[in-house]
Amino acid sequence: MAVQTIAGTHDSTTTPPFGPAAALSCRECGTRFPLSPVFACEECFGPLEVAYDLPLGDPESLRKRIEAGPTSIWRYAPLLPVPADVTEKPNLHPGWTKLVKADNLARELGITGGLHIKDDSGNPTHSFKDRVVAIALEAARTFGLTTLSCSSTGNLAGAVGAAAARAGFRSCVFIPHDLEQGKVVMAAVYGGELVGIEGSYDDVNRFCSELIGDPIGEGWGFVNVNLRPYYGEGSKTLAYEICEQLGWRIPDNLVIPIASGSQLTKIDKGLRELIKLGLVEDRPYKIYGAQAEGCSPVSAAFKAGHDVVRPVKPDTIAKSLAIGNPADGPYVLDIARRTGGAIEDVNDEQVVDAIKLLARTEGIFAETAGGVTVGVLKKLIETGQLDPAAETVVLNTGDGLKTLDAVAPTTGPTATIRPTLDAFREAGLA
Ligand SMILES: *Cc1c(COP(=O)(O)O)cnc(C)c1O
């Protein structure tokens, strides 16, 4: 049922379960709905997102309140659809990951305007997915859902498994059967159920939509399907953290990987909220998207000047980004075009080279998704699409230990020798 008025729905005597969130709102037609576990507009089938009554008060005191908060995403609880006492509930407290000043990589790439890496491999299950799951988990708790689930390209399954274990939920997650061992083990070790589906991620996703529509799915919270509006809000915290860590400033350029496109879309939403709240100065910024060549439907549409994204069948080592039919593709195109950014792709060899480049220059071992993003940053500079004199932030969204197979064939010991100085000399290493 659509609601027109949302003000005054909060009972001031209790802390509202969704904090400053006021309603769900359709991204296409703007119709508002009560906060509930739904994800598509009843009027036009458009995707829903969380709309807020944001605390439009004095920015300086809001900034101070955030700075005095916990060193996790919960420092931004006043801007998220979660109750004020969220820190007291069992969860993994993700976020507040390092923003690394990457001078060595900048020098190598010819960037003079400053380069930072937002390193989200430092999250509890070693990918950015802990952020989105933490918000979806609170929604599941409020809606009384008892099974936490997802369709996953790998990292999400691990993040859901861990969050469910900690919070005392049953979990049952679905992945394509042929994922990297590191991702499969991470998804299974927390003790929930893990189901490999014979098919691609897009098949897994279709299966999950069917499950939700069936009586079997009653009481299930699919973090990225029926809880998707809440899930998406978790990505905004990347925008908040980057700006706060830069001293409450928006950088000139952000380079962000694209799977479904949710993360990129919500980082833009987060930046616009910070401007609206007066927490940062309103200034132009450019958002760049990164895909792997073997799964680059959004990049292809961007280059062809299309508004629609034609689905592809993924074939890339960057499996965490291998979504052939990205739900947020059209919104990503809008954002790249509106901000003056671009979307690029790199091939598997360039992904591996970029993983090694980042490791060699900054001591950060990224998973294939990070290789895609750093590889695209390099390509954007080489092709003149990104100004090296501007300040850039690039995201590393996952940990290289989960995708060892990508680099193992070309990375190993310099030599294997007998334990003698002679042998060391003979190997030419003295
Ligand atoms: C899921 C994921 C992304 C991006 O996902 P979106 O669906 O575009 O939000 C990026 N990097 C890694 C490592 C991921 O697991």
The ligand as a Tripos MOL2 file, in Angstrom:
@<TRIPOS>MOLECULE
LIG
   15    15     1     0     0
SMALL
NO_CHARGES

@<TRIPOS>ATOM
      1 C1         30.1970   -7.6710   -4.6500 C.3       1 LIG1
      2 C2         31.4980   -7.0930   -4.9250 C.ar      1 LIG1
      3 C3         31.6760   -5.8690   -5.6010 C.ar      1 LIG1
      4 C4         30.5930   -4.9730   -6.1690 C.3       1 LIG1
      5 O1         29.3230   -5.3930   -6.1240 O.3       1 LIG1
      6 P1         28.0370   -4.5780   -6.6390 P.3       1 LIG1
      7 O2         27.0880   -5.6780   -6.9300 O.co2     1 LIG1
      8 O3         28.4210   -3.8080   -7.8570 O.co2     1 LIG1
      9 O4         27.6150   -3.7310   -5.5260 O.co2     1 LIG1
     10 C5         32.9550   -5.3870   -5.7440 C.ar      1 LIG1
     11 N1         34.0150   -6.0680   -5.2910 N.ar      1 LIG1
     12 C6         33.9010   -7.2420   -4.6440 C.ar      1 LIG1
     13 C7         35.1350   -7.9230   -4.1650 C.3       1 LIG1
     14 C8         32.6470   -7.7910   -4.4310 C.ar      1 LIG1
     15 O5         32.5510   -8.9510   -3.7740 O.3       1 LIG1
@<TRIPOS>BOND
     1     1     2 1
     2     2     3 ar
     3     2    14 ar
     4     3     4 1
     5     3    10 ar
     6     4     5 1
     7     5     6 1
     8     6     7 2
     9     6     8 1
    10     6     9 1
    11    10    11 ar
    12    11    12 ar
    13    12    13 1
    14    12    14 ar
    15    14    15 1
@<TRIPOS>SUBSTRUCTURE
     1 LIG1         1 GROUP 0 **** ****
